[in-house]
Amino acid sequence: MDRNLEEGDVFEIEKGMNIYASIPEKFIYNNKLLSNKKTNTHIVVGKKFINSFSDKELKPLLDTLTKKVQGEFTYIFGEIISKKEMFKILLPTFEKIKPILKKRKTFNTSSLIGEYVVIKTSYEGGGTGHGPGDVYPDGHRVIATKLQNGKWKKEGEEISFYQSGCFTAMIDPKEITLKRKMKKIFE
């Protein structure tokens, strides 16, 4: 395709494309290990996100937890409890949740492959960087919803990406094949 996508364009998302999509926080943030709340992030379609921890990786988590609880205890009760004592208190609880943290969970972004319809486009996202003259332009942003059996559904997966500018999730117009056009019907 030799032009940027427009509202109503139907196109295909394929493996390897860079987009922004929502996935559970536990696959992105170390401080959200059990959270299923979705957050929008840059992904490469087809990549697997893995959430599991080895004993070696869990030790620093227990140390961090011990320090935080020790600090909160001192703040709330005004009493200082040693790190060693706090560790003894927390260890049994940590041992109970350890199997949950070690269980391997994956989120496969291959589920995002398929047909999408453009629901909105805009020029946005530009701004200034950290140094003098460090300015980057707005880009052509595309927001699209995944079609289900070729039809639009309100609850379809929403993605976004840019077709111009300087962003992590970009898809060049030449990489996209326009499949057809859909019209928005107001009820």
Buried (B, 14 or more C-beta within 10 A) or exposed (E): BEEBBEBEBBBEBBEEBBBBBBBBBBBBEEEBBEBEEEBEBEBEBBEEBEBEBEEEEBEEBBEEBBEEBBEEBEEEEEEEEEEEEBBEEBEEEBEEEBEEBEEEBEBEBEEBBBBBBBBEBEBEBEEEEEEEEEEEEBBBBBBBBBBEEEEBEEEBBBBBBBBBBEBEBBBEBEEBEBBEEBEEEEE
